[in-house]
Amino acid sequence: MADEEIVQIAMRAEVDLKNEIKIMAIKKGITMNDLLIRYVKDGIERDKREESE
């Protein structure tokens, strides 16, 4: 697989992820930024719990 193909695949994945985040934010009635902040906070809390186990 050529480097150009890899870059194109990565860019498509990024677009797909952005669209998924946008759809989820709309469903929840919040902004994309608020949704991302929520996900990051949840991830940090999960990591803290896993570290303390």
C-alpha positions in Angstrom: 0.0 0.0 0.0 1.4 3.3 -1.0 1.9 6.2 1.4 -0.7 8.2 -0.4 -3.3 5.5 0.1 -2.6 5.3 3.8 -3.0 9.1 4.1 -6.3 8.9 2.2 -7.6 6.1 4.5 -6.6 8.1 7.6 -8.3 11.2 6.3 -11.5 9.3 5.6 -11.4 7.8 9.1 -11.1 11.3 10.5 -14.1 12.5 8.5 -16.1 9.5 9.6 -15.2 10.1 13.3 -16.1 13.8 13.0 -19.5 12.9 11.5 -20.1 10.3 14.2 -19.3 12.9 16.9 -21.6 15.4 15.2 -24.5 13.0 15.0 -24.1 12.0 18.7 -24.0 15.6 19.8 -27.1 16.4 17.8 -28.9 13.4 19.4 -27.9 14.6 22.9 -28.8 18.2 22.1 -25.3 19.5 23.0 -22.4 21.0 21.0 -19.6 18.9 19.6 -17.1 20.6 22.0 -19.3 19.7 25.0 -19.6 16.1 23.9 -15.8 15.8 23.4 -15.2 17.4 26.8 -17.6 14.9 28.3 -15.8 12.0 26.6 -12.4 13.2 27.7 -13.6 13.6 31.3 -15.1 10.1 31.3 -11.9 8.6 29.8 -9.8 10.3 32.5 -12.1 9.0 35.3 -12.0 5.5 33.8 -8.2 5.6 33.6 -8.0 6.7 37.3 -10.2 3.9 38.3 -8.2 1.4 36.4 -4.9 2.7 37.9 -6.3 2.3 41.4 -7.4 -1.4 40.9 
